[in-house]
Amino acid sequence: MDQDNHLSHEASCLHWRAIFALIGHIAVMNIFGRYILDAEAHIAPMKSLTQSFMVHSNRL
């Protein structure tokens, strides 16, 4: 009977590992998602600054 208790403990550990792996995966995706959105926000003003510089240099 002692061996059966060990098997239930292993199943419980496996269940928690799956939950923590899923939570960790979601956290990593949130970090990457924030980083990508932040990068896109910085790219848009730089593009408009480049376009206005090109117009300004054409006027000279």
PDB file of N, CA, C and O in Angstrom:
ATOM      1  N   MET A   1       0.805  -1.201   0.000  1.00  0.00           N
ATOM      2  CA  MET A   1       0.000   0.000   0.000  1.00  0.00           C
ATOM      3  C   MET A   1       0.850   1.270   0.000  1.00  0.00           C
ATOM      4  O   MET A   1       0.403   2.310  -0.483  1.00  0.00           O
ATOM      5  N   ASP A   2       2.045   1.199   0.525  1.00  0.00           N
ATOM      6  CA  ASP A   2       2.900   2.382   0.546  1.00  0.00           C
ATOM      7  C   ASP A   2       3.298   2.811  -0.859  1.00  0.00           C
ATOM      8  O   ASP A   2       3.478   4.002  -1.117  1.00  0.00           O
ATOM      9  N   GLN A   3       3.436   1.859  -1.763  1.00  0.00           N
ATOM     10  CA  GLN A   3       3.835   2.193  -3.118  1.00  0.00           C
ATOM     11  C   GLN A   3       2.740   2.959  -3.847  1.00  0.00           C
ATOM     12  O   GLN A   3       3.058   3.812  -4.676  1.00  0.00           O
ATOM     13  N   ASP A   4       1.496   2.701  -3.582  1.00  0.00           N
ATOM     14  CA  ASP A   4       0.404   3.422  -4.229  1.00  0.00           C
ATOM     15  C   ASP A   4       0.382   4.890  -3.815  1.00  0.00           C
ATOM     16  O   ASP A   4       0.065   5.755  -4.632  1.00  0.00           O
ATOM     17  N   ASN A   5       0.706   5.179  -2.586  1.00  0.00           N
ATOM     18  CA  ASN A   5       0.753   6.571  -2.140  1.00  0.00           C
ATOM     19  C   ASN A   5       1.823   7.351  -2.895  1.00  0.00           C
ATOM     20  O   ASN A   5       1.647   8.534  -3.188  1.00  0.00           O
ATOM     21  N   HIS A   6       2.916   6.693  -3.202  1.00  0.00           N
ATOM     22  CA  HIS A   6       3.986   7.347  -3.950  1.00  0.00           C
ATOM     23  C   HIS A   6       3.519   7.703  -5.366  1.00  0.00           C
ATOM     24  O   HIS A   6       3.891   8.748  -5.898  1.00  0.00           O
ATOM     25  N   LEU A   7       2.715   6.846  -5.964  1.00  0.00           N
ATOM     26  CA  LEU A   7       2.210   7.116  -7.308  1.00  0.00           C
ATOM     27  C   LEU A   7       1.252   8.298  -7.319  1.00  0.00           C
ATOM     28  O   LEU A   7       1.270   9.097  -8.256  1.00  0.00           O
ATOM     29  N   SER A   8       0.429   8.420  -6.308  1.00  0.00           N
ATOM     30  CA  SER A   8      -0.480   9.565  -6.265  1.00  0.00           C
ATOM     31  C   SER A   8       0.296  10.859  -6.058  1.00  0.00           C
ATOM     32  O   SER A   8      -0.097  11.907  -6.570  1.00  0.00           O
ATOM     33  N   HIS A   9       1.383  10.795  -5.320  1.00  0.00           N
ATOM     34  CA  HIS A   9       2.230  11.978  -5.125  1.00  0.00           C
ATOM     35  C   HIS A   9       2.874  12.398  -6.448  1.00  0.00           C
ATOM     36  O   HIS A   9       2.962  13.590  -6.745  1.00  0.00           O
ATOM     37  N   GLU A  10       3.323  11.425  -7.242  1.00  0.00           N
ATOM     38  CA  GLU A  10       3.913  11.737  -8.543  1.00  0.00           C
ATOM     39  C   GLU A  10       2.884  12.360  -9.479  1.00  0.00           C
ATOM     40  O   GLU A  10       3.207  13.293 -10.215  1.00  0.00           O
ATOM     41  N   ALA A  11       1.666  11.865  -9.463  1.00  0.00           N
ATOM     42  CA  ALA A  11       0.614  12.425 -10.312  1.00  0.00           C
ATOM     43  C   ALA A  11       0.294  13.850  -9.890  1.00  0.00           C
ATOM     44  O   ALA A  11       0.053  14.710 -10.737  1.00  0.00           O
ATOM     45  N   SER A  12       0.290  14.104  -8.597  1.00  0.00           N
ATOM     46  CA  SER A  12       0.029  15.450  -8.098  1.00  0.00           C
ATOM     47  C   SER A  12       1.143  16.407  -8.510  1.00  0.00           C
ATOM     48  O   SER A  12       0.874  17.543  -8.900  1.00  0.00           O
ATOM     49  N   CYS A  13       2.380  15.957  -8.428  1.00  0.00           N
ATOM     50  CA  CYS A  13       3.515  16.795  -8.834  1.00  0.00           C
ATOM     51  C   CYS A  13       3.455  17.102 -10.328  1.00  0.00           C
ATOM     52  O   CYS A  13       3.741  18.222 -10.750  1.00  0.00           O
ATOM     53  N   LEU A  14       3.086  16.115 -11.114  1.00  0.00           N
ATOM     54  CA  LEU A  14       2.978  16.317 -12.554  1.00  0.00           C
ATOM     55  C   LEU A  14       1.896  17.346 -12.868  1.00  0.00           C
ATOM     56  O   LEU A  14       2.075  18.177 -13.758  1.00  0.00           O
ATOM     57  N   HIS A  15       0.789  17.301 -12.154  1.00  0.00           N
ATOM     58  CA  HIS A  15      -0.299  18.256 -12.342  1.00  0.00           C
ATOM     59  C   HIS A  15       0.185  19.676 -12.058  1.00  0.00           C
ATOM     60  O   HIS A  15      -0.092  20.592 -12.833  1.00  0.00           O
ATOM     61  N   TRP A  16       0.901  19.864 -10.960  1.00  0.00           N
ATOM     62  CA  TRP A  16       1.394  21.203 -10.615  1.00  0.00           C
ATOM     63  C   TRP A  16       2.469  21.674 -11.583  1.00  0.00           C
ATOM     64  O   TRP A  16       2.557  22.866 -11.877  1.00  0.00           O
ATOM     65  N   ARG A  17       3.285  20.753 -12.080  1.00  0.00           N
ATOM     66  CA  ARG A  17       4.289  21.137 -13.077  1.00  0.00           C
ATOM     67  C   ARG A  17       3.619  21.662 -14.339  1.00  0.00           C
ATOM     68  O   ARG A  17       4.074  22.643 -14.927  1.00  0.00           O
ATOM     69  N   ALA A  18       2.546  21.015 -14.753  1.00  0.00           N
ATOM     70  CA  ALA A  18       1.830  21.460 -15.947  1.00  0.00           C
ATOM     71  C   ALA A  18       1.223  22.839 -15.729  1.00  0.00           C
ATOM     72  O   ALA A  18       1.250  23.677 -16.631  1.00  0.00           O
ATOM     73  N   ILE A  19       0.678  23.081 -14.549  1.00  0.00           N
ATOM     74  CA  ILE A  19       0.082  24.391 -14.258  1.00  0.00           C
ATOM     75  C   ILE A  19       1.153  25.470 -14.246  1.00  0.00           C
ATOM     76  O   ILE A  19       0.965  26.532 -14.839  1.00  0.00           O
ATOM     77  N   PHE A  20       2.287  25.213 -13.571  1.00  0.00           N
ATOM     78  CA  PHE A  20       3.348  26.218 -13.511  1.00  0.00           C
ATOM     79  C   PHE A  20       3.989  26.443 -14.875  1.00  0.00           C
ATOM     80  O   PHE A  20       4.399  27.562 -15.182  1.00  0.00           O
ATOM     81  N   ALA A  21       4.081  25.413 -15.690  1.00  0.00           N
ATOM     82  CA  ALA A  21       4.621  25.577 -17.036  1.00  0.00           C
ATOM     83  C   ALA A  21       3.699  26.458 -17.871  1.00  0.00           C
ATOM     84  O   ALA A  21       4.171  27.305 -18.629  1.00  0.00           O
ATOM     85  N   LEU A  22       2.403  26.267 -17.739  1.00  0.00           N
ATOM     86  CA  LEU A  22       1.447  27.087 -18.473  1.00  0.00           C
ATOM     87  C   LEU A  22       1.488  28.531 -18.002  1.00  0.00           C
ATOM     88  O   LEU A  22       1.470  29.449 -18.823  1.00  0.00           O
ATOM     89  N   ILE A  23       1.544  28.746 -16.696  1.00  0.00           N
ATOM     90  CA  ILE A  23       1.609  30.105 -16.155  1.00  0.00           C
ATOM     91  C   ILE A  23       2.902  30.781 -16.599  1.00  0.00           C
ATOM     92  O   ILE A  23       2.892  31.958 -16.961  1.00  0.00           O
ATOM     93  N   GLY A  24       4.006  30.052 -16.575  1.00  0.00           N
ATOM     94  CA  GLY A  24       5.280  30.610 -17.018  1.00  0.00           C
ATOM     95  C   GLY A  24       5.253  30.972 -18.486  1.00  0.00           C
ATOM     96  O   GLY A  24       5.797  32.004 -18.878  1.00  0.00           O
ATOM     97  N   HIS A  25       4.629  30.141 -19.304  1.00  0.00           N
ATOM     98  CA  HIS A  25       4.536  30.410 -20.738  1.00  0.00           C
ATOM     99  C   HIS A  25       3.707  31.664 -20.997  1.00  0.00           C
ATOM    100  O   HIS A  25       4.067  32.478 -21.848  1.00  0.00           O
ATOM    101  N   ILE A  26       2.618  31.825 -20.285  1.00  0.00           N
ATOM    102  CA  ILE A  26       1.777  33.012 -20.447  1.00  0.00           C
ATOM    103  C   ILE A  26       2.532  34.257 -20.015  1.00  0.00           C
ATOM    104  O   ILE A  26       2.434  35.296 -20.668  1.00  0.00           O
ATOM    105  N   ALA A  27       3.286  34.169 -18.921  1.00  0.00           N
ATOM    106  CA  ALA A  27       4.054  35.322 -18.450  1.00  0.00           C
ATOM    107  C   ALA A  27       5.104  35.732 -19.474  1.00  0.00           C
ATOM    108  O   ALA A  27       5.306  36.924 -19.706  1.00  0.00           O
ATOM    109  N   VAL A  28       5.773  34.767 -20.086  1.00  0.00           N
ATOM    110  CA  VAL A  28       6.781  35.076 -21.098  1.00  0.00           C
ATOM    111  C   VAL A  28       6.128  35.724 -22.306  1.00  0.00           C
ATOM    112  O   VAL A  28       6.674  36.676 -22.863  1.00  0.00           O
ATOM    113  N   MET A  29       4.984  35.234 -22.718  1.00  0.00           N
ATOM    114  CA  MET A  29       4.292  35.826 -23.858  1.00  0.00           C
ATOM    115  C   MET A  29       3.849  37.247 -23.556  1.00  0.00           C
ATOM    116  O   MET A  29       3.882  38.098 -24.445  1.00  0.00           O
ATOM    117  N   ASN A  30       3.436  37.527 -22.324  1.00  0.00           N
ATOM    118  CA  ASN A  30       3.061  38.884 -21.953  1.00  0.00           C
ATOM    119  C   ASN A  30       4.262  39.816 -22.014  1.00  0.00           C
ATOM    120  O   ASN A  30       4.135  40.964 -22.441  1.00  0.00           O
ATOM    121  N   ILE A  31       5.419  39.336 -21.593  1.00  0.00           N
ATOM    122  CA  ILE A  31       6.627  40.167 -21.649  1.00  0.00           C
ATOM    123  C   ILE A  31       6.992  40.450 -23.091  1.00  0.00           C
ATOM    124  O   ILE A  31       7.294  41.591 -23.441  1.00  0.00           O
ATOM    125  N   PHE A  32       6.969  39.419 -23.942  1.00  0.00           N
ATOM    126  CA  PHE A  32       7.287  39.633 -25.346  1.00  0.00           C
ATOM    127  C   PHE A  32       6.250  40.526 -26.011  1.00  0.00           C
ATOM    128  O   PHE A  32       6.600  41.371 -26.835  1.00  0.00           O
ATOM    129  N   GLY A  33       4.992  40.353 -25.667  1.00  0.00           N
ATOM    130  CA  GLY A  33       3.935  41.180 -26.239  1.00  0.00           C
ATOM    131  C   GLY A  33       4.106  42.638 -25.873  1.00  0.00           C
ATOM    132  O   GLY A  33       3.915  43.513 -26.718  1.00  0.00           O
ATOM    133  N   ARG A  34       4.458  42.912 -24.651  1.00  0.00           N
ATOM    134  CA  ARG A  34       4.686  44.300 -24.235  1.00  0.00           C
ATOM    135  C   ARG A  34       5.891  44.882 -24.935  1.00  0.00           C
ATOM    136  O   ARG A  34       5.873  46.045 -25.338  1.00  0.00           O
ATOM    137  N   TYR A  35       6.943  44.089 -25.088  1.00  0.00           N
ATOM    138  CA  TYR A  35       8.155  44.578 -25.736  1.00  0.00           C
ATOM    139  C   TYR A  35       7.890  44.904 -27.203  1.00  0.00           C
ATOM    140  O   TYR A  35       8.351  45.930 -27.703  1.00  0.00           O
ATOM    141  N   ILE A  36       7.155  44.043 -27.889  1.00  0.00           N
ATOM    142  CA  ILE A  36       6.872  44.266 -29.304  1.00  0.00           C
ATOM    143  C   ILE A  36       5.988  45.489 -29.483  1.00  0.00           C
ATOM    144  O   ILE A  36       6.237  46.303 -30.372  1.00  0.00           O
ATOM    145  N   LEU A  37       4.964  45.634 -28.659  1.00  0.00           N
ATOM    146  CA  LEU A  37       4.094  46.800 -28.776  1.00  0.00           C
ATOM    147  C   LEU A  37       4.846  48.077 -28.456  1.00  0.00           C
ATOM    148  O   LEU A  37       4.607  49.108 -29.086  1.00  0.00           O
ATOM    149  N   ASP A  38       5.750  48.029 -27.491  1.00  0.00           N
ATOM    150  CA  ASP A  38       6.543  49.197 -27.143  1.00  0.00           C
ATOM    151  C   ASP A  38       7.466  49.574 -28.296  1.00  0.00           C
ATOM    152  O   ASP A  38       7.653  50.758 -28.576  1.00  0.00           O
ATOM    153  N   ALA A  39       8.043  48.585 -28.964  1.00  0.00           N
ATOM    154  CA  ALA A  39       8.931  48.855 -30.094  1.00  0.00           C
ATOM    155  C   ALA A  39       8.154  49.475 -31.247  1.00  0.00           C
ATOM    156  O   ALA A  39       8.665  50.379 -31.907  1.00  0.00           O
ATOM    157  N   GLU A  40       6.950  49.021 -31.504  1.00  0.00           N
ATOM    158  CA  GLU A  40       6.152  49.593 -32.583  1.00  0.00           C
ATOM    159  C   GLU A  40       5.791  51.040 -32.282  1.00  0.00           C
ATOM    160  O   GLU A  40       5.720  51.858 -33.199  1.00  0.00           O
ATOM    161  N   ALA A  41       5.564  51.368 -31.029  1.00  0.00           N
ATOM    162  CA  ALA A  41       5.240  52.742 -30.671  1.00  0.00           C
ATOM    163  C   ALA A  41       6.424  53.662 -30.922  1.00  0.00           C
ATOM    164  O   ALA A  41       6.234  54.829 -31.265  1.00  0.00           O
ATOM    165  N   HIS A  42       7.638  53.161 -30.758  1.00  0.00           N
ATOM    166  CA  HIS A  42       8.817  53.985 -30.991  1.00  0.00           C
ATOM    167  C   HIS A  42       9.180  54.069 -32.469  1.00  0.00           C
ATOM    168  O   HIS A  42       9.816  55.036 -32.890  1.00  0.00           O
ATOM    169  N   ILE A  43       8.794  53.092 -33.252  1.00  0.00           N
ATOM    170  CA  ILE A  43       9.121  53.102 -34.676  1.00  0.00           C
ATOM    171  C   ILE A  43       8.278  54.143 -35.413  1.00  0.00           C
ATOM    172  O   ILE A  43       8.788  54.806 -36.317  1.00  0.00           O
ATOM    173  N   ALA A  44       7.029  54.299 -35.060  1.00  0.00           N
ATOM    174  CA  ALA A  44       6.149  55.227 -35.778  1.00  0.00           C
ATOM    175  C   ALA A  44       6.642  56.672 -35.716  1.00  0.00           C
ATOM    176  O   ALA A  44       6.703  57.306 -36.770  1.00  0.00           O
ATOM    177  N   PRO A  45       7.000  57.243 -34.559  1.00  0.00           N
ATOM    178  CA  PRO A  45       7.505  58.616 -34.556  1.00  0.00           C
ATOM    179  C   PRO A  45       8.823  58.752 -35.314  1.00  0.00           C
ATOM    180  O   PRO A  45       9.062  59.781 -35.945  1.00  0.00           O
ATOM    181  N   MET A  46       9.675  57.741 -35.262  1.00  0.00           N
ATOM    182  CA  MET A  46      10.943  57.829 -35.976  1.00  0.00           C
ATOM    183  C   MET A  46      10.706  57.862 -37.480  1.00  0.00           C
ATOM    184  O   MET A  46      11.430  58.546 -38.204  1.00  0.00           O
ATOM    185  N   LYS A  47       9.718  57.142 -37.951  1.00  0.00           N
ATOM    186  CA  LYS A  47       9.416  57.134 -39.372  1.00  0.00           C
ATOM    187  C   LYS A  47       8.897  58.509 -39.799  1.00  0.00           C
ATOM    188  O   LYS A  47       9.297  59.013 -40.848  1.00  0.00           O
ATOM    189  N   SER A  48       8.031  59.110 -39.024  1.00  0.00           N
ATOM    190  CA  SER A  48       7.512  60.421 -39.392  1.00  0.00           C
ATOM    191  C   SER A  48       8.598  61.485 -39.296  1.00  0.00           C
ATOM    192  O   SER A  48       8.596  62.435 -40.078  1.00  0.00           O
ATOM    193  N   LEU A  49       9.528  61.344 -38.351  1.00  0.00           N
ATOM    194  CA  LEU A  49      10.642  62.277 -38.249  1.00  0.00           C
ATOM    195  C   LEU A  49      11.528  62.171 -39.483  1.00  0.00           C
ATOM    196  O   LEU A  49      12.000  63.190 -39.987  1.00  0.00           O
ATOM    197  N   THR A  50      11.762  60.974 -39.973  1.00  0.00           N
ATOM    198  CA  THR A  50      12.571  60.779 -41.175  1.00  0.00           C
ATOM    199  C   THR A  50      11.880  61.392 -42.388  1.00  0.00           C
ATOM    200  O   THR A  50      12.532  62.032 -43.212  1.00  0.00           O
ATOM    201  N   GLN A  51      10.587  61.206 -42.502  1.00  0.00           N
ATOM    202  CA  GLN A  51       9.863  61.768 -43.641  1.00  0.00           C
ATOM    203  C   GLN A  51       9.882  63.292 -43.598  1.00  0.00           C
ATOM    204  O   GLN A  51      10.041  63.924 -44.642  1.00  0.00           O
ATOM    205  N   SER A  52       9.725  63.896 -42.432  1.00  0.00           N
ATOM    206  CA  SER A  52       9.745  65.357 -42.353  1.00  0.00           C
ATOM    207  C   SER A  52      11.144  65.889 -42.630  1.00  0.00           C
ATOM    208  O   SER A  52      11.284  66.978 -43.187  1.00  0.00           O
ATOM    209  N   PHE A  53      12.178  65.151 -42.256  1.00  0.00           N
ATOM    210  CA  PHE A  53      13.542  65.563 -42.558  1.00  0.00           C
ATOM    211  C   PHE A  53      13.790  65.532 -44.057  1.00  0.00           C
ATOM    212  O   PHE A  53      14.461  66.414 -44.593  1.00  0.00           O
ATOM    213  N   MET A  54      13.258  64.534 -44.730  1.00  0.00           N
ATOM    214  CA  MET A  54      13.434  64.438 -46.174  1.00  0.00           C
ATOM    215  C   MET A  54      12.731  65.594 -46.878  1.00  0.00           C
ATOM    216  O   MET A  54      13.268  66.142 -47.841  1.00  0.00           O
ATOM    217  N   VAL A  55      11.559  65.970 -46.424  1.00  0.00           N
ATOM    218  CA  VAL A  55      10.843  67.100 -47.016  1.00  0.00           C
ATOM    219  C   VAL A  55      11.619  68.381 -46.763  1.00  0.00           C
ATOM    220  O   VAL A  55      11.720  69.231 -47.647  1.00  0.00           O
ATOM    221  N   HIS A  56      12.165  68.525 -45.566  1.00  0.00           N
ATOM    222  CA  HIS A  56      12.922  69.723 -45.221  1.00  0.00           C
ATOM    223  C   HIS A  56      14.188  69.829 -46.073  1.00  0.00           C
ATOM    224  O   HIS A  56      14.536  70.926 -46.508  1.00  0.00           O
ATOM    225  N   SER A  57      14.875  68.730 -46.320  1.00  0.00           N
ATOM    226  CA  SER A  57      16.101  68.783 -47.119  1.00  0.00           C
ATOM    227  C   SER A  57      15.778  69.043 -48.591  1.00  0.00           C
ATOM    228  O   SER A  57      16.605  69.609 -49.306  1.00  0.00           O
ATOM    229  N   ASN A  58      14.613  68.648 -49.048  1.00  0.00           N
ATOM    230  CA  ASN A  58      14.233  68.929 -50.430  1.00  0.00           C
ATOM    231  C   ASN A  58      13.929  70.405 -50.633  1.00  0.00           C
ATOM    232  O   ASN A  58      14.083  70.913 -51.744  1.00  0.00           O
ATOM    233  N   ARG A  59      13.509  71.092 -49.605  1.00  0.00           N
ATOM    234  CA  ARG A  59      13.201  72.522 -49.729  1.00  0.00           C
ATOM    235  C   ARG A  59      14.468  73.364 -49.819  1.00  0.00           C
ATOM    236  O   ARG A  59      14.426  74.485 -50.326  1.00  0.00           O
ATOM    237  N   LEU A  60      15.593  72.843 -49.336  1.00  0.00           N
ATOM    238  CA  LEU A  60      16.842  73.615 -49.372  1.00  0.00           C
ATOM    239  C   LEU A  60      17.352  73.618 -50.751  1.00  0.00           C
ATOM    240  O   LEU A  60      18.397  74.209 -51.021  1.00  0.00           O
TER     241      LEU A  60
END
